[in-house]
Amino acid sequence: MLVLASASPRRRELLTQAGFSFTVHPAHIAEDPLPGEAPIAYVTRLAREKAEAVYRELAPRNSFPLHVLGADTTVTLDDQILAKPENLADAARMLRQLSGRSHQVITGVAVVGREWVEVAAEVTAVRFLSLSEAEIESYVASGEPMDKAGAYAIQGRAARWIPRIEGCYFNVVGLPIALVTALLEPFQDA
């Protein structure tokens, strides 16, 4: 049995689109970076902690093989983590930082089973066009940036400002499907 340790509708949609059968059981853990924590270490730690927390909660109640998938995505610019914006002003600040520049989207993925843990990360470079203050204000007012790392959704209105990516598109949406498939493949019949 595969369990997604995330409440993200985007992750749910991507797993469904890829043909996986799974249930959803969100993890509830603190998501703050540790002092001096590098972006890849941050997202892989959170992915693992989410998967382990859900596994610990569900394993005692299940006699069949249980595999828990955890994931966490962040945006980084100049090695600075741009998590989900705290408010509208924070979203506008992030978009100003991303304007006219390239940044990285990093997703940590963890799969936890009874006696094993697999952890990996995917990195995608994303190029933003230069944004006007009016574009930033309008986008922030739409509400779309508010629950997204880096304050934007590539699959939403922000797509108009992204002329190029290098790497996995699905990673930018929130779940690198090819990486997840590779991690889950050995356990699909278990």
TAPENOR-V766508 format. One record per residue. N is the residue number from 1. RES is the residue in one letter. PHI is phi in radians with two decimals (NA if undefined). D_FIRST is the distance of its C-alpha to the first C-alpha in Angstrom with 2 decimals. Layout:
BEGIN
n: [N	N]
res: [RES	RES]
phi: [PHI	PHI]
d_first: [D_FIRST	D_FIRST]
END
This chain:
BEGIN
n: [1	2	3	4	5	6	7	8	9	10	11	12	13	14	15	16	17	18	19	20	21	22	23	24	25	26	27	28	29	30	31	32	33	34	35	36	37	38	39	40	41	42	43	44	45	46	47	48	49	50	51	52	53	54	55	56	57	58	59	60	61	62	63	64	65	66	67	68	69	70	71	72	73	74	75	76	77	78	79	80	81	82	83	84	85	86	87	88	89	90	91	92	93	94	95	96	97	98	99	100	101	102	103	104	105	106	107	108	109	110	111	112	113	114	115	116	117	118	119	120	121	122	123	124	125	126	127	128	129	130	131	132	133	134	135	136	137	138	139	140	141	142	143	144	145	146	147	148	149	150	151	152	153	154	155	156	157	158	159	160	161	162	163	164	165	166	167	168	169	170	171	172	173	174	175	176	177	178	179	180	181	182	183	184	185	186	187	188	189	190]
res: [M	L	V	L	A	S	A	S	P	R	R	R	E	L	L	T	Q	A	G	F	S	F	T	V	H	P	A	H	I	A	E	D	P	L	P	G	E	A	P	I	A	Y	V	T	R	L	A	R	E	K	A	E	A	V	Y	R	E	L	A	P	R	N	S	F	P	L	H	V	L	G	A	D	T	T	V	T	L	D	D	Q	I	L	A	K	P	E	N	L	A	D	A	A	R	M	L	R	Q	L	S	G	R	S	H	Q	V	I	T	G	V	A	V	V	G	R	E	W	V	E	V	A	A	E	V	T	A	V	R	F	L	S	L	S	E	A	E	I	E	S	Y	V	A	S	G	E	P	M	D	K	A	G	A	Y	A	I	Q	G	R	A	A	R	W	I	P	R	I	E	G	C	Y	F	N	V	V	G	L	P	I	A	L	V	T	A	L	L	E	P	F	Q	D	A]
phi: [NA	-1.75	-2.14	-1.60	-1.57	-2.71	-1.63	-1.14	-1.13	-1.18	-1.12	-1.05	-1.08	-1.16	-1.11	-1.12	-1.01	-1.42	1.59	-1.43	-1.74	-2.83	-2.02	-2.00	-2.54	-1.06	-1.57	-2.16	-2.32	-1.22	-2.03	-1.41	-1.18	-1.36	-0.96	1.28	-1.25	-1.23	-0.97	-1.17	-1.08	-1.07	-1.25	-1.25	-1.10	-1.13	-1.02	-1.14	-1.07	-1.11	-1.12	-1.15	-1.09	-1.22	-1.04	-1.03	-1.29	-1.64	-0.99	-1.09	-1.67	-2.18	-1.66	-1.59	-1.01	-2.10	-2.22	-1.96	-1.81	-1.99	-2.62	-2.61	-2.12	-2.43	-1.92	-2.24	-2.40	0.94	1.14	-1.69	-1.36	-1.92	-1.40	-1.22	-1.15	-1.37	-2.81	-1.08	-1.12	-1.17	-1.08	-1.10	-1.04	-1.09	-1.11	-1.10	-1.14	-1.34	-0.94	1.27	-2.28	-1.76	-2.48	-2.02	-1.94	-2.15	-2.08	-1.63	-2.27	-2.38	-2.11	-2.05	-2.19	-1.07	-2.22	-2.69	-2.45	-2.02	-2.30	-2.67	-2.43	-2.12	-2.17	-2.23	-1.57	-2.22	-1.79	-1.85	-1.26	-1.27	-1.88	-1.45	-1.05	-1.13	-1.13	-1.11	-1.06	-1.13	-1.17	-1.08	-1.13	-1.20	1.50	-1.03	-1.27	-1.21	-2.05	-2.08	-1.02	1.32	1.18	-2.68	-2.14	-1.09	-1.50	-2.02	-1.10	-1.19	-0.94	-1.18	-1.83	-2.04	-1.38	-2.77	-2.29	-2.18	2.21	-1.42	-1.06	-1.11	-1.04	-1.19	-1.21	2.46	-2.73	-1.27	-1.03	-1.09	-1.13	-1.06	-1.04	-1.09	-1.23	-1.50	-0.88	-1.12	-1.94	-1.12	-1.70	-1.36]
d_first: [0.00	3.80	6.56	10.10	12.64	15.46	17.60	19.09	19.56	20.37	17.12	15.31	17.87	17.61	13.88	14.50	17.70	16.15	14.02	10.44	8.14	6.78	8.10	11.02	12.24	15.38	16.79	20.41	22.33	25.79	25.94	29.51	30.45	32.06	35.78	36.36	32.70	32.38	30.22	27.73	27.48	27.02	24.05	22.23	22.91	21.62	18.38	17.83	19.04	16.78	13.56	15.08	16.23	12.98	11.39	14.61	14.44	11.06	10.85	13.91	12.63	9.53	10.42	7.29	6.11	5.01	6.03	8.32	10.68	14.17	17.24	20.87	23.77	27.46	30.71	33.40	37.07	39.38	36.66	36.57	33.24	33.38	30.59	30.36	33.91	35.16	37.51	39.39	41.87	39.20	37.55	41.01	41.66	38.55	39.41	42.96	41.69	39.53	42.37	43.87	41.73	38.75	35.86	32.47	29.01	26.59	22.83	21.07	17.42	15.36	12.03	11.63	10.18	12.02	15.15	15.17	15.50	16.27	18.54	20.61	22.79	24.22	27.79	29.52	33.21	34.26	37.91	39.27	42.57	45.15	44.64	47.50	47.64	47.60	44.36	42.74	44.05	42.96	39.42	39.06	40.52	37.83	35.25	32.81	33.08	32.30	28.56	28.47	28.96	32.46	33.33	32.51	30.03	30.54	29.05	31.56	35.30	35.43	34.78	38.55	39.29	37.08	39.00	36.98	33.82	33.23	29.62	26.35	26.88	23.23	23.51	26.33	24.38	21.76	19.04	20.13	17.92	19.37	18.75	15.10	14.72	16.67	14.65	11.24	13.03	13.30	9.62	8.67	9.58	8.44]
END
